[in-house]
Amino acid sequence: MKEYFLDLHIHIGRTKGGQAVKITASRDLTLFSIIREAAERKGIDIIGIIDASSPPVLDEFRELVKRGELTPLDRGGLSYQGKVTILLGAEVETSGPSGGTAHFGIWLPDLERMGEFSRWLADRVTNPVLSSQRANTTASELQRVADDFGGMFIINHAFTPHKSVYGNCVASAREMLDLSRVTALELGLSSDSDLADLLSELQDITFVSNSDAHSLAKIGREYNRIIIQSPSFEEVKKSLLRQEGRSVTANYGLTPALGKYHRTYCLQCKQIATNPPPVIQCPKCESAHVVLGVIDRIHEIADRKKPVHPAHRPPYYYQVPLEFIPKIGKRTIDKLLAEFGTEMNILHRATEDDLARIVGERIANDIVLARTGRLPLVTGGGGKYGRVGGNH
């Protein structure tokens, strides 16, 4: 058994021919640029491309396999030069039972089954080329289809105020889903295990922390450490289902306060809530025209006063990505990468003395503080990230 870093939620902005796939994602997010970024700069061992059901993206995958640049693995997934394993996913939007919409991740072992799913989905969406389209289906039917194809079913960014099960659909996921058939739940920005474990119905479900990257820089912003036999689809699936000694051994993510939807934000007076959660209307102007914060929504629907972590729950490590740290720009990151190889080496393996030798004591100290979320923060909300602030 060996430990690997995993980020299961990376979007494609454009095909290599410039065709839009995820409209809100950067044009630089092409399939091959993502693979190179993960292998050469980020140091993420296993990545999930969540727009793989888009027909032109599938064609690019097939072309890379044909050219020998990607190798299909016996146990599912595709290998790039033995450096990175790529898993094939699709993000699908469905309506809630009483309004709202939610995103789910369907993960399949190989190009053949993803091709079949792509054809199934094409009959249920307006534009099959674009990612995250609303589908004429239900969440429970998606679960059935994922099972039929031998896939994984993940609840994506479960608590965000837009496009999520708890954020704008239901107070209990059981109203939409069979929780026994959920492979994992993605905590998403602005949340962590302490918050999610305020809901007792999630005690048997594995939590994952993924980047939901909309740009190259955001790949690996949140990620997981898993213990498996080898990097492949079937092994990842076993780790999320906690089978045969495989498991998620750590979640790494933003300190929730840095998330762009952490606290309730008033759209009228443009203020981020500071009162104890739950804040469901503006305490200043009493407007109900707000973007509900993740922590506020969770406290609104929680059936526990304090989190209860099941025995299988791994530690959640709070991190501040390099790009959030003051005085660390692209040039500084490039210097660090030239010395240490990948961001995973910078964030996990380089000592403070090693870092100081390259970027000086102040920045080195900030990186070490960022590893454990000990930098002072200004809270995010209403679609704006929090930031590192205050005196330190």
C-alpha positions as YAML, in Angstrom:
chain: A
units: angstrom
residues:
- id: 1
  name: MET
  ca: [0.00, 0.00, 0.00]
- id: 2
  name: LYS
  ca: [1.15, 3.52, -0.77]
- id: 3
  name: GLU
  ca: [-0.19, 7.04, -0.24]
- id: 4
  name: TYR
  ca: [-1.10, 9.28, -3.16]
- id: 5
  name: PHE
  ca: [-2.42, 12.82, -3.59]
- id: 6
  name: LEU
  ca: [-5.82, 13.04, -5.30]
- id: 7
  name: ASP
  ca: [-7.81, 15.98, -6.73]
- id: 8
  name: LEU
  ca: [-11.03, 14.69, -8.27]
- id: 9
  name: HIS
  ca: [-12.65, 17.88, -9.59]
- id: 10
  name: ILE
  ca: [-10.87, 19.74, -12.40]
- id: 11
  name: HIS
  ca: [-12.71, 21.49, -15.22]
- id: 12
  name: ILE
  ca: [-11.76, 21.93, -18.87]
- id: 13
  name: GLY
  ca: [-12.24, 25.46, -20.14]
- id: 14
  name: ARG
  ca: [-11.64, 24.87, -23.84]
- id: 15
  name: THR
  ca: [-10.81, 22.03, -26.21]
- id: 16
  name: LYS
  ca: [-7.50, 22.21, -28.02]
- id: 17
  name: GLY
  ca: [-9.45, 23.69, -30.95]
- id: 18
  name: GLY
  ca: [-10.84, 26.47, -28.74]
- id: 19
  name: GLN
  ca: [-14.36, 25.10, -28.29]
- id: 20
  name: ALA
  ca: [-15.92, 26.08, -24.94]
- id: 21
  name: VAL
  ca: [-16.58, 23.24, -22.49]
- id: 22
  name: LYS
  ca: [-16.89, 24.90, -19.06]
- id: 23
  name: ILE
  ca: [-17.81, 28.49, -19.89]
- id: 24
  name: THR
  ca: [-16.74, 29.93, -16.53]
- id: 25
  name: ALA
  ca: [-13.35, 28.20, -16.64]
- id: 26
  name: SER
  ca: [-10.12, 29.64, -18.02]
- id: 27
  name: ARG
  ca: [-9.20, 29.16, -21.68]
- id: 28
  name: ASP
  ca: [-5.85, 27.83, -20.44]
- id: 29
  name: LEU
  ca: [-7.58, 24.79, -18.96]
- id: 30
  name: THR
  ca: [-7.12, 22.42, -21.87]
- id: 31
  name: LEU
  ca: [-6.83, 18.70, -21.36]
- id: 32
  name: PHE
  ca: [-3.11, 18.46, -21.99]
- id: 33
  name: SER
  ca: [-2.25, 21.63, -20.05]
- id: 34
  name: ILE
  ca: [-4.08, 20.18, -17.02]
- id: 35
  name: ILE
  ca: [-2.16, 16.91, -17.26]
- id: 36
  name: ARG
  ca: [1.18, 18.74, -17.55]
- id: 37
  name: GLU
  ca: [0.34, 21.10, -14.67]
- id: 38
  name: ALA
  ca: [-0.55, 18.20, -12.38]
- id: 39
  name: ALA
  ca: [2.56, 16.23, -13.33]
- id: 40
  name: GLU
  ca: [5.19, 18.94, -13.51]
- id: 41
  name: ARG
  ca: [4.14, 21.74, -11.15]
- id: 42
  name: LYS
  ca: [1.49, 20.53, -8.72]
- id: 43
  name: GLY
  ca: [2.69, 17.03, -7.91]
- id: 44
  name: ILE
  ca: [-0.84, 15.63, -7.74]
- id: 45
  name: ASP
  ca: [-0.69, 11.88, -8.42]
- id: 46
  name: ILE
  ca: [-4.32, 11.29, -9.45]
- id: 47
  name: ILE
  ca: [-6.59, 13.87, -11.07]
- id: 48
  name: GLY
  ca: [-10.21, 13.79, -12.11]
- id: 49
  name: ILE
  ca: [-11.31, 15.52, -15.31]
- id: 50
  name: ILE
  ca: [-14.96, 16.24, -14.61]
- id: 51
  name: ASP
  ca: [-15.89, 17.27, -18.16]
- id: 52
  name: ALA
  ca: [-14.95, 13.96, -19.80]
- id: 53
  name: SER
  ca: [-18.48, 13.28, -21.07]
- id: 54
  name: SER
  ca: [-18.25, 16.21, -23.51]
- id: 55
  name: PRO
  ca: [-17.93, 14.58, -26.96]
- id: 56
  name: PRO
  ca: [-14.97, 16.72, -28.16]
- id: 57
  name: VAL
  ca: [-13.15, 16.07, -24.86]
- id: 58
  name: LEU
  ca: [-13.73, 12.34, -25.30]
- id: 59
  name: ASP
  ca: [-12.29, 12.63, -28.79]
- id: 60
  name: GLU
  ca: [-9.15, 14.30, -27.38]
- id: 61
  name: PHE
  ca: [-8.75, 11.50, -24.85]
- id: 62
  name: ARG
  ca: [-9.05, 8.90, -27.61]
- id: 63
  name: GLU
  ca: [-6.51, 10.75, -29.74]
- id: 64
  name: LEU
  ca: [-4.00, 10.89, -26.87]
- id: 65
  name: VAL
  ca: [-4.45, 7.15, -26.29]
- id: 66
  name: LYS
  ca: [-4.01, 6.45, -29.99]
- id: 67
  name: ARG
  ca: [-0.78, 8.50, -30.03]
- id: 68
  name: GLY
  ca: [0.50, 6.60, -26.99]
- id: 69
  name: GLU
  ca: [0.62, 9.66, -24.74]
- id: 70
  name: LEU
  ca: [-2.01, 8.18, -22.43]
- id: 71
  name: THR
  ca: [-2.15, 4.51, -21.49]
- id: 72
  name: PRO
  ca: [-5.38, 2.81, -20.38]
- id: 73
  name: LEU
  ca: [-4.94, 1.01, -17.06]
- id: 74
  name: ASP
  ca: [-6.27, -2.50, -16.45]
- id: 75
  name: ARG
  ca: [-8.10, -1.34, -13.32]
- id: 76
  name: GLY
  ca: [-9.50, 1.81, -14.89]
- id: 77
  name: GLY
  ca: [-8.19, 5.28, -15.54]
- id: 78
  name: LEU
  ca: [-5.47, 6.52, -17.88]
- id: 79
  name: SER
  ca: [-1.79, 6.94, -17.11]
- id: 80
  name: TYR
  ca: [0.40, 9.79, -18.34]
- id: 81
  name: GLN
  ca: [4.01, 8.53, -18.44]
- id: 82
  name: GLY
  ca: [3.51, 6.83, -15.08]
- id: 83
  name: LYS
  ca: [3.47, 10.29, -13.45]
- id: 84
  name: VAL
  ca: [-0.25, 11.06, -13.23]
- id: 85
  name: THR
  ca: [-3.38, 8.92, -13.38]
- id: 86
  name: ILE
  ca: [-6.40, 10.58, -14.99]
- id: 87
  name: LEU
  ca: [-9.93, 9.56, -14.01]
- id: 88
  name: LEU
  ca: [-12.95, 10.27, -16.21]
- id: 89
  name: GLY
  ca: [-15.87, 12.17, -14.74]
- id: 90
  name: ALA
  ca: [-18.99, 14.12, -15.66]
- id: 91
  name: GLU
  ca: [-20.66, 16.89, -13.68]
- id: 92
  name: VAL
  ca: [-24.43, 16.76, -14.07]
- id: 93
  name: GLU
  ca: [-27.02, 19.21, -12.77]
- id: 94
  name: THR
  ca: [-30.44, 18.09, -11.63]
- id: 95
  name: SER
  ca: [-33.40, 19.90, -10.11]
- id: 96
  name: GLY
  ca: [-34.33, 19.52, -6.46]
- id: 97
  name: PRO
  ca: [-37.69, 18.02, -5.46]
- id: 98
  name: SER
  ca: [-39.05, 21.41, -4.38]
- id: 99
  name: GLY
  ca: [-36.86, 23.78, -6.37]
- id: 100
  name: GLY
  ca: [-33.19, 24.59, -6.59]
- id: 101
  name: THR
  ca: [-30.52, 22.69, -8.47]
- id: 102
  name: ALA
  ca: [-27.60, 20.47, -7.46]
- id: 103
  name: HIS
  ca: [-24.42, 19.18, -9.09]
- id: 104
  name: PHE
  ca: [-23.25, 15.59, -8.94]
- id: 105
  name: GLY
  ca: [-20.09, 13.88, -10.15]
- id: 106
  name: ILE
  ca: [-20.38, 10.62, -12.09]
- id: 107
  name: TRP
  ca: [-17.04, 8.79, -12.38]
- id: 108
  name: LEU
  ca: [-16.51, 5.89, -14.78]
- id: 109
  name: PRO
  ca: [-13.63, 3.44, -15.25]
- id: 110
  name: ASP
  ca: [-12.80, 3.80, -18.95]
- id: 111
  name: LEU
  ca: [-13.41, 5.61, -22.23]
- id: 112
  name: GLU
  ca: [-15.85, 2.98, -23.46]
- id: 113
  name: ARG
  ca: [-18.21, 3.39, -20.53]
- id: 114
  name: MET
  ca: [-17.80, 7.16, -20.49]
- id: 115
  name: GLY
  ca: [-18.71, 7.14, -24.19]
- id: 116
  name: GLU
  ca: [-21.89, 5.20, -23.40]
- id: 117
  name: PHE
  ca: [-22.74, 7.59, -20.58]
- id: 118
  name: SER
  ca: [-22.07, 10.56, -22.87]
- id: 119
  name: ARG
  ca: [-24.62, 9.24, -25.34]
- id: 120
  name: TRP
  ca: [-27.14, 8.62, -22.53]
- id: 121
  name: LEU
  ca: [-26.64, 12.15, -21.22]
- id: 122
  name: ALA
  ca: [-26.82, 13.77, -24.67]
- id: 123
  name: ASP
  ca: [-30.50, 12.80, -24.90]
- id: 124
  name: ARG
  ca: [-31.19, 14.64, -21.64]
- id: 125
  name: VAL
  ca: [-29.36, 17.98, -21.97]
- id: 126
  name: THR
  ca: [-29.67, 20.94, -24.31]
- id: 127
  name: ASN
  ca: [-25.99, 21.10, -25.25]
- id: 128
  name: PRO
  ca: [-23.92, 17.93, -24.59]
- id: 129
  name: VAL
  ca: [-20.65, 19.74, -25.38]
- id: 130
  name: LEU
  ca: [-20.94, 22.07, -22.38]
- id: 131
  name: SER
  ca: [-20.20, 20.83, -18.88]
- id: 132
  name: SER
  ca: [-22.52, 20.90, -15.87]
- id: 133
  name: GLN
  ca: [-25.68, 21.19, -17.95]
- id: 134
  name: ARG
  ca: [-29.06, 20.71, -16.33]
- id: 135
  name: ALA
  ca: [-30.26, 17.25, -17.26]
- id: 136
  name: ASN
  ca: [-33.79, 15.97, -17.70]
- id: 137
  name: THR
  ca: [-33.27, 13.33, -15.02]
- id: 138
  name: THR
  ca: [-33.31, 12.94, -11.27]
- id: 139
  name: ALA
  ca: [-30.52, 12.50, -8.77]
- id: 140
  name: SER
  ca: [-31.77, 9.01, -7.92]
- id: 141
  name: GLU
  ca: [-31.77, 8.01, -11.61]
- id: 142
  name: LEU
  ca: [-28.18, 9.28, -11.87]
- id: 143
  name: GLN
  ca: [-27.28, 7.03, -8.97]
- id: 144
  name: ARG
  ca: [-28.82, 4.05, -10.75]
- id: 145
  name: VAL
  ca: [-26.95, 4.84, -13.97]
- id: 146
  name: ALA
  ca: [-23.65, 5.22, -12.11]
- id: 147
  name: ASP
  ca: [-24.22, 1.80, -10.53]
- id: 148
  name: ASP
  ca: [-25.13, 0.25, -13.89]
- id: 149
  name: PHE
  ca: [-21.85, 1.46, -15.39]
- id: 150
  name: GLY
  ca: [-19.75, 0.35, -12.40]
- id: 151
  name: GLY
  ca: [-19.02, 3.96, -11.54]
- id: 152
  name: MET
  ca: [-18.78, 6.30, -8.57]
- id: 153
  name: PHE
  ca: [-21.42, 8.82, -7.51]
- id: 154
  name: ILE
  ca: [-20.21, 11.90, -5.64]
- id: 155
  name: ILE
  ca: [-22.23, 14.78, -4.20]
- id: 156
  name: ASN
  ca: [-20.39, 17.85, -5.49]
- id: 157
  name: HIS
  ca: [-19.71, 20.97, -3.36]
- id: 158
  name: ALA
  ca: [-22.52, 19.86, -1.10]
- id: 159
  name: PHE
  ca: [-23.10, 23.08, 0.86]
- id: 160
  name: THR
  ca: [-22.46, 26.02, -1.47]
- id: 161
  name: PRO
  ca: [-25.41, 28.42, -1.92]
- id: 162
  name: HIS
  ca: [-25.61, 27.72, -5.65]
- id: 163
  name: LYS
  ca: [-26.00, 24.34, -7.35]
- id: 164
  name: SER
  ca: [-25.81, 22.08, -4.32]
- id: 165
  name: VAL
  ca: [-27.91, 19.54, -2.44]
- id: 166
  name: TYR
  ca: [-27.86, 21.22, 0.95]
- id: 167
  name: GLY
  ca: [-27.14, 24.76, -0.21]
- id: 168
  name: ASN
  ca: [-30.31, 25.37, -2.20]
- id: 169
  name: CYS
  ca: [-32.31, 22.15, -2.55]
- id: 170
  name: VAL
  ca: [-33.06, 20.24, 0.65]
- id: 171
  name: ALA
  ca: [-32.38, 20.16, 4.38]
- id: 172
  name: SER
  ca: [-31.77, 16.40, 4.22]
- id: 173
  name: ALA
  ca: [-30.04, 14.67, 1.32]
- id: 174
  name: ARG
  ca: [-32.35, 11.71, 1.88]
- id: 175
  name: GLU
  ca: [-35.07, 13.78, 0.18]
- id: 176
  name: MET
  ca: [-33.11, 13.47, -3.10]
- id: 177
  name: LEU
  ca: [-30.79, 10.49, -2.75]
- id: 178
  name: ASP
  ca: [-30.22, 7.00, -1.47]
- id: 179
  name: LEU
  ca: [-27.32, 7.75, 0.88]
- id: 180
  name: SER
  ca: [-26.25, 4.10, 0.89]
- id: 181
  name: ARG
  ca: [-25.36, 4.51, -2.81]
- id: 182
  name: VAL
  ca: [-23.29, 7.68, -2.41]
- id: 183
  name: THR
  ca: [-19.59, 7.00, -2.96]
- id: 184
  name: ALA
  ca: [-18.44, 10.24, -1.33]
- id: 185
  name: LEU
  ca: [-19.45, 13.78, -0.49]
- id: 186
  name: GLU
  ca: [-17.37, 16.74, -1.61]
- id: 187
  name: LEU
  ca: [-17.04, 19.32, 1.13]
- id: 188
  name: GLY
  ca: [-16.50, 22.16, -1.30]
- id: 189
  name: LEU
  ca: [-15.19, 25.62, -0.59]
- id: 190
  name: SER
  ca: [-16.13, 27.22, 2.73]
- id: 191
  name: SER
  ca: [-16.73, 23.92, 4.55]
- id: 192
  name: ASP
  ca: [-14.74, 21.28, 6.41]
- id: 193
  name: SER
  ca: [-15.26, 18.04, 8.33]
- id: 194
  name: ASP
  ca: [-16.17, 19.84, 11.56]
- id: 195
  name: LEU
  ca: [-19.06, 21.60, 9.83]
- id: 196
  name: ALA
  ca: [-20.26, 18.64, 7.75]
- id: 197
  name: ASP
  ca: [-20.25, 16.33, 10.77]
- id: 198
  name: LEU
  ca: [-22.92, 18.51, 12.37]
- id: 199
  name: LEU
  ca: [-25.30, 16.47, 10.15]
- id: 200
  name: SER
  ca: [-25.71, 12.98, 11.57]
- id: 201
  name: GLU
  ca: [-26.97, 11.53, 8.27]
- id: 202
  name: LEU
  ca: [-23.46, 11.90, 6.81]
- id: 203
  name: GLN
  ca: [-21.68, 9.75, 9.39]
- id: 204
  name: ASP
  ca: [-21.19, 6.77, 7.08]
- id: 205
  name: ILE
  ca: [-20.08, 8.78, 4.03]
- id: 206
  name: THR
  ca: [-16.47, 9.53, 3.09]
- id: 207
  name: PHE
  ca: [-15.66, 13.22, 2.67]
- id: 208
  name: VAL
  ca: [-13.44, 14.46, -0.14]
- id: 209
  name: SER
  ca: [-11.88, 17.88, -0.58]
- id: 210
  name: ASN
  ca: [-11.34, 18.76, -4.25]
- id: 211
  name: SER
  ca: [-10.28, 21.95, -5.98]
- id: 212
  name: ASP
  ca: [-13.18, 22.44, -8.45]
- id: 213
  name: ALA
  ca: [-10.44, 24.14, -10.45]
- id: 214
  name: HIS
  ca: [-11.54, 26.76, -12.98]
- id: 215
  name: SER
  ca: [-7.93, 27.77, -13.75]
- id: 216
  name: LEU
  ca: [-4.54, 26.06, -13.83]
- id: 217
  name: ALA
  ca: [-3.45, 27.84, -10.66]
- id: 218
  name: LYS
  ca: [-6.40, 26.42, -8.71]
- id: 219
  name: ILE
  ca: [-5.54, 22.75, -9.41]
- id: 220
  name: GLY
  ca: [-4.70, 21.19, -6.06]
- id: 221
  name: ARG
  ca: [-6.09, 24.14, -4.10]
- id: 222
  name: GLU
  ca: [-7.93, 21.42, -2.17]
- id: 223
  name: TYR
  ca: [-7.00, 17.76, -2.39]
- id: 224
  name: ASN
  ca: [-6.88, 14.44, -0.56]
- id: 225
  name: ARG
  ca: [-4.33, 11.88, 0.52]
- id: 226
  name: ILE
  ca: [-5.42, 8.29, -0.02]
- id: 227
  name: ILE
  ca: [-3.84, 4.92, 0.69]
- id: 228
  name: ILE
  ca: [-4.22, 2.38, -2.13]
- id: 229
  name: GLN
  ca: [-2.34, -0.44, -3.85]
- id: 230
  name: SER
  ca: [-1.80, 1.43, -7.12]
- id: 231
  name: PRO
  ca: [-3.17, 4.58, -8.82]
- id: 232
  name: SER
  ca: [-6.25, 3.42, -10.75]
- id: 233
  name: PHE
  ca: [-10.01, 3.91, -10.88]
- id: 234
  name: GLU
  ca: [-10.87, 0.74, -8.96]
- id: 235
  name: GLU
  ca: [-8.37, 1.49, -6.22]
- id: 236
  name: VAL
  ca: [-9.66, 5.06, -5.81]
- id: 237
  name: LYS
  ca: [-13.21, 3.73, -5.63]
- id: 238
  name: LYS
  ca: [-12.19, 1.27, -2.90]
- id: 239
  name: SER
  ca: [-10.52, 4.08, -0.95]
- id: 240
  name: LEU
  ca: [-13.69, 6.20, -1.02]
- id: 241
  name: LEU
  ca: [-15.80, 3.20, 0.00]
- id: 242
  name: ARG
  ca: [-13.18, 2.23, 2.62]
- id: 243
  name: GLN
  ca: [-12.77, -1.30, 1.35]
- id: 244
  name: GLU
  ca: [-9.91, -3.82, 1.78]
- id: 245
  name: GLY
  ca: [-7.71, -1.45, 3.77]
- id: 246
  name: ARG
  ca: [-7.97, 1.38, 1.26]
- id: 247
  name: SER
  ca: [-9.10, 4.76, 2.59]
- id: 248
  name: VAL
  ca: [-8.80, 8.53, 2.53]
- id: 249
  name: THR
  ca: [-6.10, 9.33, 5.09]
- id: 250
  name: ALA
  ca: [-6.29, 13.13, 4.98]
- id: 251
  name: ASN
  ca: [-8.28, 16.00, 3.54]
- id: 252
  name: TYR
  ca: [-6.42, 19.21, 2.69]
- id: 253
  name: GLY
  ca: [-8.30, 22.39, 2.03]
- id: 254
  name: LEU
  ca: [-8.81, 26.04, 2.60]
- id: 255
  name: THR
  ca: [-9.52, 27.22, 6.08]
- id: 256
  name: PRO
  ca: [-13.30, 27.64, 5.68]
- id: 257
  name: ALA
  ca: [-13.11, 31.37, 6.38]
- id: 258
  name: LEU
  ca: [-11.15, 31.81, 3.13]
- id: 259
  name: GLY
  ca: [-13.96, 30.26, 1.09]
- id: 260
  name: LYS
  ca: [-15.95, 32.67, -1.03]
- id: 261
  name: TYR
  ca: [-19.29, 31.60, 0.45]
- id: 262
  name: HIS
  ca: [-18.34, 31.04, 4.08]
- id: 263
  name: ARG
  ca: [-20.58, 33.67, 5.68]
- id: 264
  name: THR
  ca: [-23.91, 35.17, 4.66]
- id: 265
  name: TYR
  ca: [-23.57, 38.23, 2.43]
- id: 266
  name: CYS
  ca: [-26.21, 40.96, 2.14]
- id: 267
  name: LEU
  ca: [-26.87, 41.91, -1.48]
- id: 268
  name: GLN
  ca: [-28.48, 45.16, -0.37]
- id: 269
  name: CYS
  ca: [-25.94, 46.70, 2.01]
- id: 270
  name: LYS
  ca: [-22.96, 44.66, 0.74]
- id: 271
  name: GLN
  ca: [-21.95, 43.40, 4.19]
- id: 272
  name: ILE
  ca: [-20.59, 40.02, 5.25]
- id: 273
  name: ALA
  ca: [-22.25, 38.73, 8.41]
- id: 274
  name: THR
  ca: [-20.24, 38.73, 11.62]
- id: 275
  name: ASN
  ca: [-22.99, 37.64, 14.03]
- id: 276
  name: PRO
  ca: [-22.94, 34.01, 15.26]
- id: 277
  name: PRO
  ca: [-24.45, 31.60, 12.70]
- id: 278
  name: PRO
  ca: [-27.02, 30.96, 11.45]
- id: 279
  name: VAL
  ca: [-27.57, 34.36, 9.86]
- id: 280
  name: ILE
  ca: [-30.33, 34.00, 7.27]
- id: 281
  name: GLN
  ca: [-31.15, 37.68, 6.86]
- id: 282
  name: CYS
  ca: [-29.02, 40.78, 7.14]
- id: 283
  name: PRO
  ca: [-28.66, 41.81, 10.80]
- id: 284
  name: LYS
  ca: [-27.92, 45.38, 9.71]
- id: 285
  name: CYS
  ca: [-30.76, 46.18, 7.28]
- id: 286
  name: GLU
  ca: [-32.92, 43.08, 7.94]
- id: 287
  name: SER
  ca: [-33.05, 42.29, 4.23]
- id: 288
  name: ALA
  ca: [-33.68, 38.67, 3.27]
- id: 289
  name: HIS
  ca: [-32.00, 39.36, -0.08]
- id: 290
  name: VAL
  ca: [-28.78, 37.57, 0.87]
- id: 291
  name: VAL
  ca: [-26.34, 34.94, -0.37]
- id: 292
  name: LEU
  ca: [-26.57, 32.41, 2.44]
- id: 293
  name: GLY
  ca: [-23.20, 31.46, 3.87]
- id: 294
  name: VAL
  ca: [-22.14, 27.82, 4.07]
- id: 295
  name: ILE
  ca: [-21.61, 27.92, 7.83]
- id: 296
  name: ASP
  ca: [-24.96, 29.68, 8.25]
- id: 297
  name: ARG
  ca: [-26.81, 27.13, 6.13]
- id: 298
  name: ILE
  ca: [-25.22, 24.19, 7.94]
- id: 299
  name: HIS
  ca: [-26.12, 25.60, 11.35]
- id: 300
  name: GLU
  ca: [-29.64, 26.23, 10.08]
- id: 301
  name: ILE
  ca: [-30.22, 22.57, 9.15]
- id: 302
  name: ALA
  ca: [-27.86, 20.74, 11.55]
- id: 303
  name: ASP
  ca: [-29.22, 18.19, 14.01]
- id: 304
  name: ARG
  ca: [-26.10, 18.35, 16.21]
- id: 305
  name: LYS
  ca: [-24.71, 21.19, 18.32]
- id: 306
  name: LYS
  ca: [-21.17, 19.87, 18.05]
- id: 307
  name: PRO
  ca: [-19.55, 17.69, 15.37]
- id: 308
  name: VAL
  ca: [-19.33, 13.96, 15.99]
- id: 309
  name: HIS
  ca: [-16.59, 12.42, 13.86]
- id: 310
  name: PRO
  ca: [-16.97, 8.72, 13.03]
- id: 311
  name: ALA
  ca: [-13.92, 6.51, 13.51]
- id: 312
  name: HIS
  ca: [-13.23, 6.44, 9.76]
- id: 313
  name: ARG
  ca: [-13.08, 10.24, 9.40]
- id: 314
  name: PRO
  ca: [-9.50, 11.35, 8.56]
- id: 315
  name: PRO
  ca: [-7.98, 14.62, 9.77]
- id: 316
  name: TYR
  ca: [-8.78, 17.77, 7.80]
- id: 317
  name: TYR
  ca: [-5.66, 19.90, 7.38]
- id: 318
  name: TYR
  ca: [-6.22, 23.61, 6.88]
- id: 319
  name: GLN
  ca: [-4.00, 25.17, 4.28]
- id: 320
  name: VAL
  ca: [-3.60, 28.54, 2.63]
- id: 321
  name: PRO
  ca: [-2.55, 28.06, -1.00]
- id: 322
  name: LEU
  ca: [0.66, 29.79, -2.05]
- id: 323
  name: GLU
  ca: [-1.22, 32.26, -4.25]
- id: 324
  name: PHE
  ca: [-3.18, 33.55, -1.21]
- id: 325
  name: ILE
  ca: [-0.05, 34.45, 0.77]
- id: 326
  name: PRO
  ca: [1.04, 38.12, 0.56]
- id: 327
  name: LYS
  ca: [4.29, 38.77, -1.29]
- id: 328
  name: ILE
  ca: [4.12, 35.42, -3.08]
- id: 329
  name: GLY
  ca: [3.54, 36.15, -6.74]
- id: 330
  name: LYS
  ca: [4.15, 34.14, -9.88]
- id: 331
  name: ARG
  ca: [7.88, 34.91, -9.91]
- id: 332
  name: THR
  ca: [8.33, 33.70, -6.32]
- id: 333
  name: ILE
  ca: [6.31, 30.55, -6.99]
- id: 334
  name: ASP
  ca: [8.46, 29.85, -10.06]
- id: 335
  name: LYS
  ca: [11.62, 30.19, -7.92]
- id: 336
  name: LEU
  ca: [10.22, 27.75, -5.37]
- id: 337
  name: LEU
  ca: [9.19, 25.30, -8.07]
- id: 338
  name: ALA
  ca: [12.61, 25.49, -9.70]
- id: 339
  name: GLU
  ca: [14.15, 24.44, -6.39]
- id: 340
  name: PHE
  ca: [11.61, 21.98, -4.98]
- id: 341
  name: GLY
  ca: [9.95, 20.60, -8.12]
- id: 342
  name: THR
  ca: [6.25, 20.66, -7.23]
- id: 343
  name: GLU
  ca: [3.78, 22.49, -5.00]
- id: 344
  name: MET
  ca: [3.24, 19.31, -3.01]
- id: 345
  name: ASN
  ca: [6.96, 19.34, -2.15]
- id: 346
  name: ILE
  ca: [6.76, 23.00, -1.12]
- id: 347
  name: LEU
  ca: [3.63, 22.51, 0.99]
- id: 348
  name: HIS
  ca: [4.53, 19.18, 2.58]
- id: 349
  name: ARG
  ca: [8.21, 18.31, 2.38]
- id: 350
  name: ALA
  ca: [10.48, 21.38, 2.28]
- id: 351
  name: THR
  ca: [11.74, 22.51, 5.69]
- id: 352
  name: GLU
  ca: [11.47, 26.11, 6.82]
- id: 353
  name: ASP
  ca: [15.25, 26.48, 6.52]
- id: 354
  name: ASP
  ca: [15.15, 25.12, 2.97]
- id: 355
  name: LEU
  ca: [12.38, 27.57, 2.06]
- id: 356
  name: ALA
  ca: [14.16, 30.52, 3.70]
- id: 357
  name: ARG
  ca: [17.26, 29.83, 1.64]
- id: 358
  name: ILE
  ca: [15.20, 30.50, -1.52]
- id: 359
  name: VAL
  ca: [12.67, 33.17, -0.52]
- id: 360
  name: GLY
  ca: [13.84, 34.61, 2.81]
- id: 361
  name: GLU
  ca: [12.73, 34.04, 6.39]
- id: 362
  name: ARG
  ca: [9.48, 36.06, 6.33]
- id: 363
  name: ILE
  ca: [7.93, 34.27, 3.36]
- id: 364
  name: ALA
  ca: [9.26, 30.90, 4.55]
- id: 365
  name: ASN
  ca: [7.60, 31.45, 7.93]
- id: 366
  name: ASP
  ca: [4.33, 32.40, 6.23]
- id: 367
  name: ILE
  ca: [4.41, 29.20, 4.14]
- id: 368
  name: VAL
  ca: [4.91, 27.11, 7.27]
- id: 369
  name: LEU
  ca: [2.06, 28.93, 9.04]
- id: 370
  name: ALA
  ca: [-0.09, 28.41, 5.93]
- id: 371
  name: ARG
  ca: [0.51, 24.64, 6.12]
- id: 372
  name: THR
  ca: [-1.55, 24.54, 9.30]
- id: 373
  name: GLY
  ca: [-3.93, 27.44, 8.64]
- id: 374
  name: ARG
  ca: [-2.34, 29.65, 11.31]
- id: 375
  name: LEU
  ca: [-2.18, 32.85, 9.25]
- id: 376
  name: PRO
  ca: [-4.68, 35.57, 10.29]
- id: 377
  name: LEU
  ca: [-7.64, 35.71, 7.90]
- id: 378
  name: VAL
  ca: [-10.35, 38.06, 6.69]
- id: 379
  name: THR
  ca: [-13.55, 36.05, 6.11]
- id: 380
  name: GLY
  ca: [-15.01, 35.50, 2.64]
- id: 381
  name: GLY
  ca: [-18.63, 35.63, 1.51]
- id: 382
  name: GLY
  ca: [-20.98, 36.53, -1.32]
- id: 383
  name: GLY
  ca: [-18.71, 35.10, -3.99]
- id: 384
  name: LYS
  ca: [-15.51, 36.80, -2.82]
- id: 385
  name: TYR
  ca: [-12.69, 34.80, -1.33]
- id: 386
  name: GLY
  ca: [-11.39, 35.64, 2.10]
- id: 387
  name: ARG
  ca: [-7.81, 36.79, 2.34]
- id: 388
  name: VAL
  ca: [-4.79, 36.69, 4.55]
- id: 389
  name: GLY
  ca: [-4.85, 39.84, 6.68]
- id: 390
  name: GLY
  ca: [-3.98, 41.36, 10.00]
- id: 391
  name: ASN
  ca: [-0.65, 41.49, 11.75]
- id: 392
  name: HIS
  ca: [1.60, 38.47, 11.96]
...
